[in-house]
Amino acid sequence: MVELRHRCQVSEAFAVTAEADLAALRPRHVWSDAVVAERFQRWRQRLDVLVVEVTPLPAPILLPWRDSYGGCKSWVDLGGQPAGVGKA
């Protein structure tokens, strides 16, 4: 089973194309300056940023495990909105 305790929604998306602009994002992520710089250089001096709002659910939601959830992934498709999640 997979237990969901929070709801996440992307509230903003933008690209950073000037390395000097990355310092302003420092309080909003957990990466070190070195990791941010490496990622910026890796993608040809561009970093795509997603601002994600996270809110607790009123009660945990249990979903059956699917093999498609496995592996190293940032996002997985739940196959629709689980009951009890609600809208923002």
DSSP file (Angstrom, degrees, kcal/mol; ACC not computed):
  #  RESIDUE AA STRUCTURE BP1 BP2  ACC     N-H-->O    O-->H-N    N-H-->O    O-->H-N    TCO  KAPPA ALPHA  PHI   PSI    X-CA   Y-CA   Z-CA
    1    1 A M              0   0    0      0, 0.0     2,-0.5     0, 0.0    61,-0.0   0.000 360.0 360.0 360.0 152.8    0.0    0.0    0.0
    2    2 A V  E     -A   63   0A   0     61,-3.0    61,-2.7     2,-0.0     2,-0.6  -0.977 360.0-151.4-115.9 128.5    1.0    3.6   -0.5
    3    3 A E  E     -A   62   0A   0     -2,-0.5     2,-0.5    59,-0.2    59,-0.2  -0.893   5.8-161.9-105.3 122.8   -0.1    6.1    2.1
    4    4 A L  E     +A   61   0A   0     57,-3.1    57,-2.4    -2,-0.6     3,-0.1  -0.898  19.8 163.9-102.9 126.8   -0.7    9.7    1.0
    5    5 A R  E     +     0   0A   0     -2,-0.5    52,-2.6    55,-0.2     2,-0.3   0.519  61.9  44.1-115.6 -12.5   -0.6   12.3    3.8
    6    6 A H  E     -A   56   0A   0     50,-0.3     2,-0.4    52,-0.0    -1,-0.1  -0.935  66.6-135.4-136.0 156.1   -0.2   15.5    1.8
    7    7 A R  E     -A   55   0A   0     48,-3.4    48,-2.5    -2,-0.3     2,-0.4  -0.936  22.5-165.1-110.0 133.0   -1.6   17.1   -1.3
    8    8 A C  E     +A   54   0A   0     -2,-0.4     2,-0.4    46,-0.2    46,-0.2  -0.951   8.9 177.2-121.1 139.5    0.9   18.8   -3.7
    9    9 A Q  E     -A   53   0A   0     44,-2.1    44,-3.0    -2,-0.4     2,-0.6  -0.991  31.4-124.8-142.3 132.9    0.1   21.2   -6.5
   10   10 A V  E     +A   52   0A   0     -2,-0.4    42,-0.2    42,-0.2     3,-0.1  -0.658  30.5 175.3 -73.8 120.4    2.4   23.1   -8.9
   11   11 A S  E     +     0   0A   0     40,-2.9     2,-0.3    -2,-0.6    -1,-0.2   0.603  63.2  12.5-103.1 -15.5    1.4   26.7   -8.5
   12   12 A E  E     -A   51   0A   0     39,-1.2    39,-3.0     2,-0.0     2,-0.4  -0.980  56.0-168.9-159.7 147.0    4.0   28.3  -10.8
   13   13 A A  E     +A   50   0A   0     -2,-0.3     2,-0.3    37,-0.2    37,-0.2  -0.995  20.8 149.9-140.5 135.2    6.6   27.2  -13.4
   14   14 A F  E     -A   49   0A   0     35,-2.2    35,-3.6    -2,-0.4     2,-0.4  -0.982  36.6-117.5-157.5 164.3    9.4   29.3  -14.9
   15   15 A A  E     -A   48   0A   0     -2,-0.3     2,-0.5    33,-0.2    33,-0.2  -0.875  13.8-149.6-109.4 140.8   12.8   29.1  -16.3
   16   16 A V  E     +A   47   0A   0     31,-2.7    31,-2.1    -2,-0.4     3,-0.1  -0.950  22.0 167.6-105.9 123.3   16.0   30.7  -14.9
   17   17 A T        +     0   0    0     -2,-0.5     2,-0.5    29,-0.2    -1,-0.1   0.379  59.1  69.3-118.4   0.9   18.4   31.5  -17.7
   18   18 A A    >   -     0   0    0      1,-0.1     3,-1.8     0, 0.0     4,-0.4  -0.981  70.0-147.8-121.2 120.9   20.9   33.8  -15.7
   19   19 A E  G >  S+     0   0    0     -2,-0.5     3,-1.5     1,-0.3     4,-0.4   0.820  97.0  63.7 -58.2 -32.0   23.0   32.0  -13.2
   20   20 A A  G >  S+     0   0    0      1,-0.3     3,-0.7     2,-0.2     4,-0.3   0.778  94.5  62.2 -62.9 -26.0   23.0   35.1  -11.0
   21   21 A D  G X  S+     0   0    0     -3,-1.8     3,-0.6     1,-0.2     4,-0.4   0.623  85.3  76.5 -75.2 -12.9   19.2   34.8  -10.5
   22   22 A L  G X  S+     0   0    0     -3,-1.5     3,-1.5    -4,-0.4     4,-0.4   0.814  80.4  68.1 -68.9 -29.6   19.6   31.4   -8.8
   23   23 A A  G X  S+     0   0    0     -3,-0.7     3,-1.4    -4,-0.4    -1,-0.2   0.841  91.4  61.5 -60.5 -33.1   20.7   32.9   -5.5
   24   24 A A  G <  S+     0   0    0     -3,-0.6    -1,-0.3    -4,-0.3    -2,-0.2   0.735 101.5  53.7 -65.7 -21.0   17.2   34.4   -5.0
   25   25 A L  G X  S+     0   0    0     -3,-1.5     3,-2.4    -4,-0.4    -1,-0.3   0.530  77.8 102.1 -89.0  -6.6   15.8   30.9   -5.0
   26   26 A R  G X  S+     0   0    0     -3,-1.4     3,-1.1    -4,-0.4    -1,-0.2   0.836  78.9  50.4 -50.7 -43.4   18.2   29.6   -2.2
   27   27 A P  G 3  S+     0   0    0      0, 0.0    -1,-0.3     0, 0.0    -2,-0.1   0.577 105.1  60.9 -73.5  -3.8   15.6   29.8    0.6
   28   28 A R  G <  S+     0   0    0     -3,-2.4     2,-0.3    -4,-0.0    -2,-0.2   0.302 104.4  39.4-108.1   9.8   13.1   27.8   -1.4
   29   29 A H    <   -     0   0    0     -3,-1.1     0, 0.0    -4,-0.2     0, 0.0  -0.927  67.3-129.1-148.9 173.2   14.9   24.5   -2.0
   30   30 A V        +     0   0    0     -2,-0.3     2,-0.1     2,-0.1    -4,-0.1   0.421  68.2 112.2-107.1  -0.7   17.2   22.0   -0.2
   31   31 A W        -     0   0    0      1,-0.1    -2,-0.1     2,-0.1     2,-0.1  -0.381  68.4-115.2 -74.3 151.2   20.0   21.8   -2.8
   32   32 A S     >  -     0   0    0      1,-0.1     4,-2.3    -2,-0.1     5,-0.2  -0.406  29.2-109.1 -74.8 161.0   23.5   23.1   -2.1
   33   33 A D  H  > S+     0   0    0      1,-0.2     4,-2.5     2,-0.2     5,-0.2   0.867 120.4  55.7 -58.8 -35.8   24.8   25.9   -4.3
   34   34 A A  H  > S+     0   0    0      2,-0.2     4,-2.3     1,-0.2    -1,-0.2   0.905 107.7  46.9 -65.3 -41.6   27.2   23.5   -6.0
   35   35 A V  H  > S+     0   0    0      2,-0.2     4,-2.7     1,-0.2     5,-0.2   0.920 112.3  50.1 -66.5 -43.2   24.3   21.1   -7.0
   36   36 A V  H  X S+     0   0    0     -4,-2.3     4,-2.5     1,-0.2    -2,-0.2   0.933 111.9  47.9 -60.6 -45.7   22.3   24.0   -8.3
   37   37 A A  H  X S+     0   0    0     -4,-2.5     4,-2.4     2,-0.2    -1,-0.2   0.905 111.6  50.5 -62.2 -41.7   25.2   25.3  -10.3
   38   38 A E  H  X S+     0   0    0     -4,-2.3     4,-2.5     1,-0.2    -2,-0.2   0.926 112.0  46.7 -63.4 -44.5   25.9   21.8  -11.7
   39   39 A R  H  X S+     0   0    0     -4,-2.7     4,-1.6     2,-0.2     7,-0.3   0.899 111.2  52.4 -64.1 -39.8   22.3   21.4  -12.8
   40   40 A F  H  <>S+     0   0    0     -4,-2.5     5,-1.4    -5,-0.2     6,-1.2   0.927 113.9  42.6 -61.4 -45.5   22.2   24.9  -14.4
   41   41 A Q  H ><5S+     0   0    0     -4,-2.4     3,-1.3     1,-0.2    -2,-0.2   0.862 108.6  59.8 -69.7 -35.9   25.3   24.1  -16.4
   42   42 A R  H 3<5S+     0   0    0     -4,-2.5    -1,-0.2     1,-0.3    -2,-0.2   0.865 104.6  49.5 -61.2 -37.1   24.1   20.6  -17.3
   43   43 A W  T 3<5S-     0   0    0     -4,-1.6    -1,-0.3     3,-0.3    -2,-0.1  -0.137 128.0 -91.8 -99.4  38.5   21.0   21.9  -19.0
   44   44 A R  T < 5S-     0   0    0     -3,-1.3    -3,-0.2     1,-0.2    -2,-0.1   0.902  85.6 -47.8  56.7  48.6   22.8   24.5  -21.2
   45   45 A Q  S   <S+     0   0    0     -5,-1.4     2,-0.3     1,-0.2    -1,-0.2   0.914 115.0 107.6  61.2  49.0   22.5   27.4  -18.7
   46   46 A R        -     0   0    0     -6,-1.2     2,-0.4    -7,-0.3    -3,-0.3  -0.972  44.1-170.8-151.5 137.8   18.9   26.9  -18.0
   47   47 A L  E     -A   16   0A   0    -31,-2.1   -31,-2.7    -2,-0.3     2,-0.5  -0.977  15.8-145.5-132.6 121.1   17.0   25.6  -15.0
   48   48 A D  E     -A   15   0A   0     -2,-0.4     2,-0.4   -33,-0.2   -33,-0.2  -0.737  20.3-158.5 -86.2 129.6   13.3   24.9  -15.0
   49   49 A V  E     -A   14   0A   0    -35,-3.6   -35,-2.2    -2,-0.5     2,-0.5  -0.911  11.1-166.0-116.1 132.5   11.7   25.7  -11.7
   50   50 A L  E     -A   13   0A   0     -2,-0.4     2,-0.6   -37,-0.2   -37,-0.2  -0.980  11.7-149.8-114.6 126.9    8.4   24.4  -10.3
   51   51 A V  E     -A   12   0A   0    -39,-3.0   -40,-2.9    -2,-0.5   -39,-1.2  -0.870  20.7-164.5 -93.6 121.7    6.9   26.1   -7.3
   52   52 A V  E     -A   10   0A   0     -2,-0.6     2,-0.5   -42,-0.2   -42,-0.2  -0.929  11.6-152.1-116.7 126.7    4.9   23.4   -5.4
   53   53 A E  E     -A    9   0A   0    -44,-3.0   -44,-2.1    -2,-0.5     2,-0.5  -0.842  14.5-164.7 -95.8 130.9    2.4   24.1   -2.7
   54   54 A V  E     +A    8   0A   0     -2,-0.5   -46,-0.2   -46,-0.2    -2,-0.0  -0.966  11.2 172.9-121.0 127.7    2.0   21.3   -0.1
   55   55 A T  E     -A    7   0A   0    -48,-2.5   -48,-3.4    -2,-0.5     2,-0.1  -0.985  34.0-109.3-132.4 144.3   -0.9   21.0    2.3
   56   56 A P  E     -A    6   0A   0      0, 0.0   -50,-0.3     0, 0.0   -51,-0.0  -0.421  31.7-122.6 -70.2 146.2   -1.8   18.2    4.7
   57   57 A L  E     -     0   0A   0    -52,-2.6    28,-0.1     1,-0.1    29,-0.0  -0.562  19.8-119.4 -80.5 152.5   -4.8   16.0    3.9
   58   58 A P  E    S+     0   0A   0      0, 0.0    -1,-0.1     0, 0.0    27,-0.1   0.846  98.7   4.0 -61.0 -32.1   -7.6   15.8    6.5
   59   59 A A  E    S-     0   0A   0     25,-0.2   -55,-0.0   -55,-0.1     0, 0.0  -0.986  92.3 -93.3-149.8 146.6   -7.0   12.1    6.7
   60   60 A P  E     -     0   0A   0      0, 0.0     2,-0.5     0, 0.0   -55,-0.2  -0.236  34.7-142.1 -59.6 150.2   -4.4    9.8    5.1
   61   61 A I  E     -A    4   0A   0    -57,-2.4   -57,-3.1     2,-0.0     2,-0.5  -0.966   8.3-151.0-115.4 130.6   -5.4    8.0    1.8
   62   62 A L  E     -A    3   0A   0     -2,-0.5   -59,-0.2   -59,-0.2     0, 0.0  -0.892  15.2-177.7-104.2 128.6   -4.3    4.5    1.2
   63   63 A L  E     -A    2   0A   0    -61,-2.7   -61,-3.0    -2,-0.5     2,-0.1  -0.927  32.8-104.8-120.4 147.4   -3.7    3.3   -2.4
   64   64 A P        -     0   0    0      0, 0.0     2,-0.2     0, 0.0     0, 0.0  -0.455  44.6-103.5 -68.0 144.8   -2.8   -0.1   -3.7
   65   65 A W        -     0   0    0     -2,-0.1     2,-0.4     2,-0.0     3,-0.0  -0.454  36.2-165.0 -68.2 137.3    0.8   -0.4   -4.8
   66   66 A R    >   -     0   0    0     -2,-0.2     3,-2.0     1,-0.1     4,-0.3  -0.965  27.7-128.6-121.0 143.5    1.4   -0.5   -8.6
   67   67 A D  G >  S+     0   0    0     -2,-0.4     3,-1.6     1,-0.3    -1,-0.1   0.800 106.5  69.9 -58.6 -27.9    4.7   -1.6  -10.2
   68   68 A S  G 3  S+     0   0    0      1,-0.3    -1,-0.3     9,-0.0     9,-0.1   0.665  89.6  63.6 -66.3 -14.6    4.6    1.7  -12.2
   69   69 A Y  G <  S+     0   0    0     -3,-2.0    -1,-0.3     7,-0.1    -2,-0.2   0.668  86.3  99.7 -79.5 -16.6    5.4    3.6   -8.9
   70   70 A G    <   +     0   0    0     -3,-1.6     2,-0.1    -4,-0.3    -3,-0.0  -0.160  60.5  36.6 -72.5 162.8    8.7    1.8   -8.5
   71   71 A G  S    S-     0   0    0      2,-0.0     2,-0.9     1,-0.0    -3,-0.0  -0.337 103.5 -39.5  94.5-175.3   12.1    3.2   -9.3
   72   72 A C  S    S+     0   0    0     -2,-0.1     2,-0.3     2,-0.0    -2,-0.1  -0.789  77.0 149.9 -92.4 103.3   13.7    6.7   -9.1
   73   73 A K        -     0   0    0     -2,-0.9     3,-0.1    -4,-0.2    -2,-0.0  -0.979  44.7-157.1-138.3 146.0   11.0    9.1  -10.0
   74   74 A S  S    S+     0   0    0     -2,-0.3     2,-0.3     1,-0.3    -1,-0.1   0.800  88.3  19.9 -85.7 -34.2   10.0   12.7   -9.2
   75   75 A W        -     0   0    0      2,-0.0     2,-0.3     0, 0.0    -1,-0.3  -0.979  63.8-167.2-137.3 145.4    6.4   12.2  -10.2
   76   76 A V        -     0   0    0     -2,-0.3     2,-0.6    -3,-0.1    -7,-0.1  -0.975  26.9-118.7-130.4 149.5    4.1    9.3  -10.7
   77   77 A D        -     0   0    0     -2,-0.3    -9,-0.0    -9,-0.1    -2,-0.0  -0.771  17.8-166.0 -86.6 121.1    0.7    9.1  -12.4
   78   78 A L        -     0   0    0     -2,-0.6    -1,-0.1     2,-0.1    -9,-0.0   0.478  44.0-112.9 -85.3  -2.1   -1.9    7.9   -9.9
   79   79 A G  S    S-     0   0    0      3,-0.0     2,-0.2     2,-0.0    -2,-0.1   0.813  81.3 -22.4  77.1  29.6   -4.4    7.2  -12.6
   80   80 A G  S    S-     0   0    0      2,-0.0    -2,-0.1     0, 0.0     0, 0.0  -0.623  99.7 -47.8 123.1 175.8   -6.8   10.0  -11.6
   81   81 A Q        -     0   0    0     -2,-0.2     3,-0.1     1,-0.0     5,-0.0  -0.736  58.5-125.6 -87.0 121.5   -7.5   12.0   -8.4
   82   82 A P    >   -     0   0    0      0, 0.0     3,-1.5     0, 0.0     4,-0.4  -0.325  33.5 -97.0 -63.0 146.4   -7.9    9.7   -5.4
   83   83 A A  T 3  S+     0   0    0      1,-0.2     0, 0.0     2,-0.1     0, 0.0  -0.388 109.5  31.7 -60.7 138.2  -11.1   10.2   -3.4
   84   84 A G  T 3  S+     0   0    0     -3,-0.1    -1,-0.2    -2,-0.1   -25,-0.2   0.340  89.7  98.4  96.1  -6.8  -10.6   12.5   -0.4
   85   85 A V    <   -     0   0    0     -3,-1.5    -2,-0.1   -28,-0.1   -78,-0.0   0.907  63.2-171.9 -81.1 -42.3   -7.9   14.7   -1.9
   86   86 A G        -     0   0    0     -4,-0.4     2,-0.3   -29,-0.0    -1,-0.0  -0.034  26.9 -70.8  75.0 176.1  -10.2   17.5   -2.9
   87   87 A K              0   0    0      1,-0.1     0, 0.0     0, 0.0     0, 0.0  -0.693 360.0 360.0-106.7 159.4   -9.4   20.5   -5.0
   88   88 A A              0   0    0     -2,-0.3    -1,-0.1     0, 0.0    -2,-0.0   0.469 360.0 360.0 -72.0 360.0   -7.2   23.5   -4.2
